[in-house]
Amino acid sequence: MREAGRIVSVAVIIAVAVNTNGGRDVLGMRVVPSEAEPFWTDFLRSLTRRSLRGVKLVMSDAHEGLKAAVSKVFNATWQRCRVHLMRNAMAYVGKGQRTMVAALLRTG
């Protein structure tokens, strides 16, 4: 993104919910320069102001600011998403073992 004539790094945040039928609904989106806890708290509160209710589980990467905001705003359970869990686990596995370990993680 360009700001005042220079390129700056930003994050695009998209909140997606899985509904009771298993479908996905986009709840909100923001472009932000920082993913600190105050941003996450404000973002999640903005979703509740738009009538989001009944959040039981939030899955994401292990961003501490998001985890704190989930607890504060929703009082919901947080869980690391499987994609991030796989990536983090595979970082500790040697190249020769990656296929086997990935298969085990997918089935477990």
N, CA, C and O of each residue as an XYZ file, in Angstrom:
432
protein
N       0.845     -1.161      0.000
C       0.000      0.000      0.000
C       0.900      1.236      0.000
O       1.979      1.227      0.591
N       0.457      2.273     -0.652
C       1.213      3.524     -0.657
C       0.598      4.514      0.324
O      -0.619      4.681      0.401
N       1.483      5.159      1.066
C       1.063      6.168      2.024
C       2.059      7.310      1.953
O       3.252      7.110      2.180
N       1.583      8.499      1.643
C       2.439      9.679      1.506
C       3.574      9.427      0.517
O       4.707      9.856      0.740
N       3.267      8.732     -0.574
C       4.243      8.498     -1.624
C       5.232      7.378     -1.377
O       6.151      7.192     -2.174
N       5.076      6.629     -0.305
C       5.990      5.515     -0.062
C       5.203      4.230      0.200
O       4.040      4.265      0.599
N       5.853      3.120     -0.030
C       5.216      1.824      0.166
C       5.318      1.435      1.637
O       6.400      1.476      2.223
N       4.186      1.058      2.228
C       4.156      0.635      3.627
C       3.523     -0.750      3.731
O       2.667     -1.124      2.929
N       3.955     -1.480      4.714
C       3.427     -2.818      4.958
C       2.129     -2.722      5.752
O       2.053     -2.000      6.746
N       1.119     -3.447      5.310
C      -0.160     -3.490      6.015
C      -0.649     -4.934      6.068
O      -0.160     -5.796      5.338
N      -1.603     -5.176      6.927
C      -2.239     -6.491      7.006
C      -3.684     -6.351      6.551
O      -4.352     -5.371      6.882
N      -4.160     -7.321      5.799
C      -5.570     -7.380      5.426
C      -6.195     -8.454      6.312
O      -5.837     -9.630      6.232
N      -7.119     -8.039      7.143
C      -7.766     -8.931      8.101
C      -9.171     -9.242      7.604
O      -9.952     -8.333      7.320
N      -9.488    -10.519      7.501
C     -10.821    -10.945      7.079
C     -11.356    -11.918      8.126
O     -10.720    -12.928      8.423
N     -12.520    -11.611      8.680
C     -13.174    -12.511      9.636
C     -14.183    -13.351      8.868
O     -15.070    -12.820      8.199
N     -14.039    -14.666      8.971
C     -14.928    -15.604      8.285
C     -15.538    -16.527      9.328
O     -14.838    -17.038     10.202
N     -16.848    -16.738      9.233
C     -17.538    -17.648     10.154
C     -18.011    -18.874      9.396
O     -18.313    -18.808      8.205
N     -18.070    -19.983     10.099
C     -18.689    -21.189      9.560
C     -20.079    -21.257     10.178
O     -20.222    -21.309     11.399
N     -21.114    -21.255      9.318
C     -22.481    -21.265      9.836
C     -22.940    -22.683     10.162
O     -22.194    -23.641      9.959
N     -24.150    -22.817     10.660
C     -24.650    -24.124     11.102
C     -24.804    -25.126      9.967
O     -24.875    -26.330     10.214
N     -24.858    -24.651      8.735
C     -24.940    -25.550      7.576
C     -23.567    -25.917      7.030
O     -23.467    -26.661      6.054
N     -22.504    -25.401      7.651
C     -21.151    -25.674      7.184
C     -20.663    -24.691      6.136
O     -19.530    -24.799      5.668
N     -21.502    -23.734      5.762
C     -21.100    -22.710      4.796
C     -20.280    -21.628      5.478
O     -20.285    -21.502      6.702
N     -19.582    -20.855      4.671
C     -18.745    -19.783      5.213
C     -19.348    -18.425      4.883
O     -19.829    -18.190      3.775
N     -19.310    -17.544      5.866
C     -19.813    -16.184      5.712
C     -18.715    -15.202      6.088
O     -18.095    -15.338      7.143
N     -18.466    -14.206      5.228
C     -17.509    -13.148      5.554
C     -18.214    -12.171      6.488
O     -19.263    -11.622      6.153
N     -17.627    -11.964      7.659
C     -18.226    -11.098      8.669
C     -17.684     -9.680      8.643
O     -18.394     -8.734      8.985
N     -16.435     -9.528      8.241
C     -15.833     -8.210      8.238
C     -14.439     -8.238      7.659
O     -13.816     -9.294      7.548
N     -13.952     -7.054      7.286
C     -12.613     -6.936      6.712
C     -12.048     -5.567      7.058
O     -12.773     -4.573      7.109
N     -10.746     -5.532      7.294
C     -10.044     -4.260      7.517
C      -8.629     -4.354      6.973
O      -8.031     -5.429      6.932
N      -8.108     -3.212      6.556
C      -6.698     -3.076      6.181
C      -6.064     -2.246      7.289
O      -6.474     -1.115      7.547
N      -5.049     -2.829      7.947
C      -4.472     -2.175      9.126
C      -2.951     -2.215      9.095
O      -2.364     -3.138      8.530
N      -2.309     -1.214      9.700
C      -0.845     -1.205      9.749
C      -0.272     -2.090     10.858
O       0.916     -2.412     10.841
N      -1.113     -2.486     11.826
C      -0.622     -3.245     12.979
C      -1.684     -4.227     13.448
O      -2.881     -3.946     13.373
N      -1.236     -5.384     13.933
C      -2.162     -6.382     14.466
C      -2.064     -6.475     15.986
O      -2.204     -7.557     16.556
N      -1.827     -5.360     16.630
C      -1.708     -5.345     18.087
C      -3.066     -5.614     18.736
O      -4.104     -5.496     18.085
N      -3.054     -5.971     20.002
C      -4.279     -6.323     20.730
C      -5.355     -5.241     20.677
O      -6.526     -5.586     20.520
N      -5.029     -3.946     20.801
C      -6.096     -2.936     20.706
C      -6.846     -2.985     19.368
O      -8.062     -2.793     19.336
N      -6.131     -3.241     18.269
C      -6.821     -3.386     16.983
C      -7.796     -4.547     17.038
O      -8.964     -4.406     16.677
N      -7.303     -5.718     17.500
C      -8.154     -6.916     17.525
C      -9.379     -6.698     18.395
O     -10.480     -7.097     18.016
N      -9.212     -6.077     19.548
C     -10.351     -5.820     20.433
C     -11.370     -4.938     19.734
O     -12.567     -5.224     19.771
N     -10.909     -3.867     19.096
C     -11.810     -2.968     18.375
C     -12.498     -3.693     17.217
O     -13.702     -3.534     17.017
N     -11.751     -4.479     16.463
C     -12.311     -5.207     15.320
C     -13.388     -6.193     15.775
O     -14.472     -6.241     15.195
N     -13.092     -6.971     16.805
C     -14.073     -7.949     17.288
C     -15.297     -7.257     17.881
O     -16.423     -7.718     17.697
N     -15.081     -6.161     18.586
C     -16.232     -5.404     19.117
C     -17.083     -4.834     17.988
O     -18.306     -4.760     18.106
N     -16.438     -4.431     16.894
C     -17.218     -3.922     15.756
C     -18.114     -5.016     15.182
O     -19.209     -4.732     14.696
N     -17.655     -6.258     15.237
C     -18.492     -7.369     14.767
C     -19.685     -7.578     15.698
O     -20.786     -7.874     15.234
N     -19.475     -7.426     17.003
C     -20.596     -7.582     17.934
C     -21.588     -6.433     17.790
O     -22.789     -6.632     17.968
N     -21.102     -5.235     17.470
C     -22.011     -4.106     17.233
C     -22.873     -4.353     16.005
O     -23.958     -3.787     15.868
N     -22.376     -5.204     15.114
C     -23.142     -5.563     13.914
C     -23.916     -6.865     14.136
O     -24.272     -7.555     13.180
N     -24.172     -7.192     15.404
C     -25.047     -8.295     15.825
C     -24.418     -9.676     15.816
O     -25.151    -10.664     15.848
N     -23.111     -9.796     15.776
C     -22.494    -11.114     15.903
C     -22.693    -11.593     17.340
O     -22.341    -10.897     18.293
N     -23.258    -12.783     17.479
C     -23.533    -13.360     18.799
C     -23.209    -14.851     18.779
O     -23.116    -15.467     17.717
N     -23.043    -15.410     19.956
C     -22.915    -16.852     20.087
C     -21.598    -17.442     19.627
O     -21.545    -18.619     19.270
N     -20.533    -16.653     19.625
C     -19.224    -17.169     19.207
C     -18.723    -18.137     20.274
O     -18.599    -17.775     21.444
N     -18.441    -19.357     19.864
C     -17.983    -20.388     20.800
C     -16.504    -20.726     20.605
O     -15.812    -21.081     21.558
N     -16.026    -20.612     19.360
C     -14.666    -21.029     19.023
C     -14.092    -20.088     17.979
O     -14.763    -19.748     17.004
N     -12.856    -19.670     18.182
C     -12.129    -18.864     17.197
C     -10.867    -19.630     16.843
O     -10.098    -20.017     17.723
N     -10.656    -19.848     15.544
C      -9.451    -20.534     15.061
C      -8.607    -19.534     14.298
O      -9.112    -18.806     13.443
N      -7.305    -19.500     14.612
C      -6.415    -18.539     13.963
C      -4.976    -18.965     14.181
O      -4.693    -20.014     14.759
N      -4.067    -18.112     13.696
C      -2.669    -18.300     14.066
C      -2.546    -17.936     15.548
O      -3.522    -17.519     16.172
N      -1.365    -18.093     16.095
C      -1.189    -17.903     17.542
C      -0.829    -16.470     17.908
O       0.007    -16.253     18.785
N      -1.432    -15.506     17.265
C      -1.148    -14.106     17.548
C      -1.662    -13.763     18.944
O      -2.855    -13.888     19.221
N      -0.763    -13.331     19.816
C      -1.126    -13.075     21.213
C      -2.194    -11.993     21.352
O      -3.071    -12.092     22.210
N      -2.121    -10.956     20.507
C      -3.119     -9.892     20.568
C      -4.509    -10.389     20.232
O      -5.484     -9.996     20.873
N      -4.608    -11.247     19.235
C      -5.902    -11.812     18.851
C      -6.429    -12.732     19.951
O      -7.609    -12.681     20.299
N      -5.557    -13.563     20.488
C      -5.987    -14.478     21.552
C      -6.533    -13.701     22.753
O      -7.555    -14.081     23.326
N      -5.863    -12.626     23.131
C      -6.321    -11.809     24.260
C      -7.665    -11.158     23.951
O      -8.547    -11.116     24.808
N      -7.823    -10.652     22.736
C      -9.072     -9.992     22.350
C     -10.231    -10.983     22.293
O     -11.348    -10.644     22.683
N      -9.982    -12.190     21.817
C     -11.030    -13.223     21.762
C     -11.547    -13.500     23.169
O     -12.755    -13.582     23.393
N     -10.633    -13.641     24.101
C     -11.017    -13.899     25.488
C     -11.806    -12.728     26.071
O     -12.800    -12.924     26.770
N     -11.355    -11.519     25.778
C     -11.973    -10.315     26.326
C     -13.355    -10.048     25.720
O     -14.302     -9.752     26.448
N     -13.473    -10.150     24.401
C     -14.701     -9.745     23.714
C     -15.741    -10.863     23.668
O     -16.922    -10.615     23.912
N     -15.321    -12.077     23.361
C     -16.279    -13.168     23.164
C     -16.347    -14.147     24.328
O     -17.323    -14.888     24.447
N     -15.346    -14.167     25.179
C     -15.248    -15.211     26.200
C     -15.370    -16.590     25.540
O     -16.040    -17.483     26.059
N     -14.716    -16.745     24.400
C     -14.786    -17.972     23.603
C     -13.465    -18.730     23.695
O     -12.454    -18.199     24.155
N     -13.498    -19.964     23.254
C     -12.302    -20.792     23.195
C     -11.498    -20.420     21.961
O     -12.058    -20.179     20.892
N     -10.184    -20.376     22.115
C      -9.296    -20.136     20.976
C      -8.583    -21.439     20.642
O      -8.209    -22.201     21.534
N      -8.400    -21.688     19.349
C      -7.666    -22.874     18.891
C      -6.801    -22.491     17.702
O      -7.231    -21.749     16.819
N      -5.572    -23.008     17.689
C      -4.691    -22.765     16.543
C      -5.281    -23.474     15.328
O      -5.700    -24.628     15.423
N      -5.316    -22.787     14.189
C      -5.857    -23.424     12.989
C      -4.909    -24.528     12.517
O      -3.707    -24.483     12.777
N      -5.462    -25.504     11.830
C      -4.680    -26.667     11.414
C      -3.547    -26.295     10.465
O      -2.467    -26.882     10.528
N      -3.786    -25.326      9.589
C      -2.736    -24.926      8.640
C      -1.526    -24.392      9.401
O      -0.393    -24.781      9.120
N      -1.764    -23.504     10.361
C      -0.649    -22.951     11.136
C      -0.008    -24.012     12.023
O       1.210    -24.015     12.203
N      -0.808    -24.902     12.573
C      -0.264    -25.999     13.370
C       0.665    -26.858     12.523
O       1.765    -27.204     12.953
N       0.215    -27.203     11.310
C       1.037    -28.025     10.406
C       2.341    -27.305     10.055
O       3.417    -27.900     10.124
N       2.249    -26.042      9.683
C       3.455    -25.287      9.313
C       4.444    -25.228     10.474
O       5.643    -25.441     10.295
N       3.929    -24.937     11.654
C       4.812    -24.834     12.817
C       5.433    -26.175     13.160
O       6.620    -26.239     13.478
N       4.662    -27.237     13.102
C       5.189    -28.574     13.406
C       6.229    -28.995     12.370
O       7.270    -29.547     12.728
N       5.961    -28.744     11.109
C       6.861    -29.175     10.037
C       8.198    -28.444     10.081
O       9.185    -28.938      9.536
N       8.246    -27.296     10.709
C       9.507    -26.558     10.830
C      10.531    -27.325     11.661
O      11.729    -27.055     11.567
N      10.075    -28.275     12.472
C      10.961    -29.053     13.331
C      11.267    -30.439     12.774
O      11.962    -31.225     13.418
N      10.756    -30.743     11.588
C      10.911    -32.077     11.002
C      11.960    -32.029      9.899
O      11.958    -31.116      9.073
N      12.851    -33.007      9.885
C      13.855    -33.089      8.828
C      13.218    -33.370      7.476
O      12.129    -33.940      7.407
N      13.891    -32.973      6.404
C      13.339    -33.125      5.052
C      12.954    -34.563      4.735
O      11.939    -34.803      4.081
N      13.748    -35.512      5.189
C      13.479    -36.912      4.888
C      12.237    -37.464      5.567
O      11.707    -38.491      5.143
N      11.768    -36.802      6.607
C      10.609    -37.289      7.372
C       9.329    -36.496      7.113
O       8.273    -36.847      7.639
N       9.405    -35.443      6.318
C       8.257    -34.541      6.163
C       7.017    -35.206      5.592
O       5.914    -34.952      6.075
N       7.163    -36.046      4.582
C       5.994    -36.690      3.977
C       5.263    -37.548      5.004
O       4.040    -37.477      5.123
N       6.012    -38.353      5.739
C       5.411    -39.233      6.735
C       4.750    -38.430      7.865
O       3.617    -38.720      8.250
N       5.445    -37.435      8.389
C       4.902    -36.648      9.499
C       3.673    -35.864      9.046
O       2.694    -35.774      9.788
N       3.709    -35.301      7.849
C       2.550    -34.565      7.334
C       1.338    -35.486      7.227
O       0.226    -35.090      7.576
N       1.545    -36.698      6.753
C       0.441    -37.660      6.648
C      -0.122    -37.991      8.030
O      -1.338    -38.073      8.203
N       0.749    -38.180      9.000
C       0.293    -38.469     10.363
C      -0.497    -37.302     10.955
O      -1.516    -37.512     11.614
N      -0.035    -36.087     10.726
C      -0.737    -34.916     11.251
C      -2.107    -34.745     10.596
O      -3.067    -34.351     11.257
N      -2.197    -35.037      9.304
C      -3.476    -34.900      8.599
C      -4.519    -35.894      9.103
O      -5.709    -35.580      9.136
N      -4.086    -37.078      9.491
C      -5.041    -38.103      9.917
C      -5.344    -38.041     11.402
O      -6.321    -38.635     11.859
N      -4.523    -37.332     12.161
C      -4.701    -37.284     13.618
C      -5.609    -36.246     14.018
O      -5.864    -36.075     15.210
